[in-house]
Amino acid sequence: MGLFARAAGFARLASAVLALFLCLSLTAFAAETFDTQPLTIITKDGKRHAFTVELAITPRQREQGLMHRREMAPDHGMLFAFGETRQVFMWMKNTYLPLDMLFIARDGKVRAIKENAEPHSESIIDSQGPIDYVLELNGGTVRRLGIRAGNRVENELMDSLRKAK
């Protein structure tokens, strides 16, 4: 009976440890939540293209980004704000959607564009110079709307960060 009681006690302890581990693991992998804001891209010929973007501001939000998403509305995207001007390196690991990436300077001008970044690729996508923001849109959006380097991006978060510096 003593051996059986010890085995049962060990099994309860092992179950409790496993349950604690699973709870902590699920918390660690819990999806980040993102606030949204309107964003407008203004082309050189004056066309205005409106989007609703999720804001990736914190390190955890920027790390998660659009990973594991299977779809995104055509007029939606994600705006990554880095809090400083620097060269940025992105990748598509665990990202199912092909994405167009717009690399944006503090003044709101698009400095570089990577069209149709390949899903699940671990290849590094370089901002090609110091920038403050990256805007990710569905792949093909840049071509469809005629968005180019030099276009201007307007957004409340970008305006407030520009005024704060």
C-alpha positions in Angstrom: 0.0 0.0 0.0 2.9 2.4 0.8 4.3 1.9 -2.7 0.9 2.5 -4.3 0.4 5.7 -2.2 3.8 7.0 -3.3 3.1 6.3 -6.9 -0.3 8.0 -6.7 1.3 11.0 -5.0 4.0 11.2 -7.6 1.4 11.0 -10.4 -0.5 13.9 -8.8 2.7 15.9 -8.5 3.6 15.2 -12.1 0.1 16.2 -13.3 0.3 19.4 -11.3 3.7 20.3 -12.8 2.5 19.5 -16.3 -0.6 21.6 -15.8 1.5 24.5 -14.6 3.9 24.1 -17.5 1.0 24.1 -20.0 -0.5 27.2 -18.4 2.7 29.1 -18.6 3.4 27.9 -22.1 0.0 29.0 -23.3 0.5 32.4 -21.7 3.9 32.8 -23.4 2.4 31.9 -26.8 -0.8 33.9 -26.3 -1.4 36.2 -29.3 -0.7 39.8 -28.8 -3.5 42.3 -29.3 -3.1 45.3 -31.5 -4.8 48.7 -31.5 -5.9 50.0 -35.0 -5.8 53.3 -36.7 -6.6 54.7 -40.1 -3.6 55.3 -42.4 -3.5 57.0 -45.8 -0.9 56.6 -48.6 -0.8 59.6 -50.9 0.8 59.0 -54.3 2.8 61.6 -56.2 -0.2 62.2 -58.5 -2.4 63.0 -55.4 -4.4 59.8 -55.2 -5.3 58.9 -51.6 -5.5 55.2 -50.5 -7.1 54.6 -47.1 -6.2 51.6 -44.9 -7.0 50.4 -41.4 -3.7 49.3 -39.8 -2.9 47.4 -36.7 -0.1 49.0 -34.6 2.9 47.0 -33.7 4.6 49.2 -31.2 5.9 47.0 -28.4 8.8 44.5 -28.9 6.4 41.6 -28.4 3.9 43.0 -31.0 6.7 43.7 -33.5 8.0 40.1 -32.9 4.6 38.6 -33.6 3.6 40.9 -36.4 1.4 39.1 -38.9 2.8 35.6 -38.2 0.3 32.8 -38.3 -2.4 34.9 -40.0 -4.2 33.1 -42.9 -5.9 36.2 -44.3 -6.1 39.9 -44.1 -8.8 42.3 -45.6 -7.6 44.1 -48.8 -7.7 47.5 -47.1 -5.9 46.4 -43.9 -2.3 46.2 -42.9 0.2 46.5 -40.0 2.3 49.5 -39.1 5.5 48.7 -37.2 6.9 51.6 -35.2 10.4 51.2 -33.9 10.7 54.3 -31.7 14.0 55.3 -33.4 15.5 55.8 -36.8 17.6 52.8 -37.7 18.2 50.2 -40.4 15.6 47.4 -40.1 15.7 43.7 -41.0 12.5 41.7 -41.4 11.7 38.2 -42.4 8.6 36.1 -43.2 9.1 33.1 -40.8 5.7 31.7 -39.8 3.9 34.2 -42.1 1.4 32.7 -44.4 0.5 35.8 -46.4 2.6 37.3 -49.2 3.3 40.9 -48.1 4.3 44.2 -49.6 6.6 46.0 -47.1 7.0 49.8 -47.3 10.0 51.2 -45.4 9.0 54.7 -44.2 11.2 57.5 -42.8 10.3 59.7 -39.9 8.9 62.4 -42.2 6.3 59.9 -43.6 8.0 59.4 -47.0 8.3 55.9 -48.4 12.1 55.2 -48.8 12.0 51.6 -50.1 9.6 48.9 -51.0 9.8 45.1 -51.0 7.0 43.6 -53.0 5.5 40.2 -52.5 7.7 39.0 -49.7 7.7 35.2 -49.9 5.6 33.4 -47.1 7.6 31.4 -44.6 11.0 32.6 -46.0 13.8 33.2 -43.5 15.6 35.4 -46.0 16.4 38.8 -44.5 14.5 41.7 -46.0 16.6 44.9 -45.5 15.2 48.4 -45.2 18.2 49.6 -47.3 18.9 52.4 -44.9 17.6 54.0 -41.7 13.9 54.3 -41.4 11.3 54.6 -38.5 8.4 52.5 -39.7 7.5 49.5 -41.8 4.0 49.1 -43.3 3.0 45.6 -44.3 0.1 45.3 -46.8 -1.2 42.3 -48.7 1.1 41.2 -51.5 0.2 42.9 -54.8 -1.3 46.0 -53.2 1.7 48.2 -54.1 1.5 47.2 -57.8 -2.3 47.4 -57.9 -2.4 51.0 -56.4 0.7 52.3 -58.1 2.5 53.0 -54.8 6.2 54.0 -55.2 9.1 55.2 -53.1 8.6 58.9 -52.5 4.9 58.6 -51.7 3.7 60.0 -48.4 2.1 58.1 -45.6 -0.2 59.8 -43.1 -1.2 58.3 -39.7 -2.0 59.6 -36.3 0.7 57.6 -34.5 3.3 58.7 -37.0 2.2 62.4 -36.5 2.3 62.1 -32.7 5.8 60.5 -32.7 7.1 63.1 -35.1 5.9 65.9 -32.9 7.3 64.3 -29.8 10.9 64.3 -31.1 
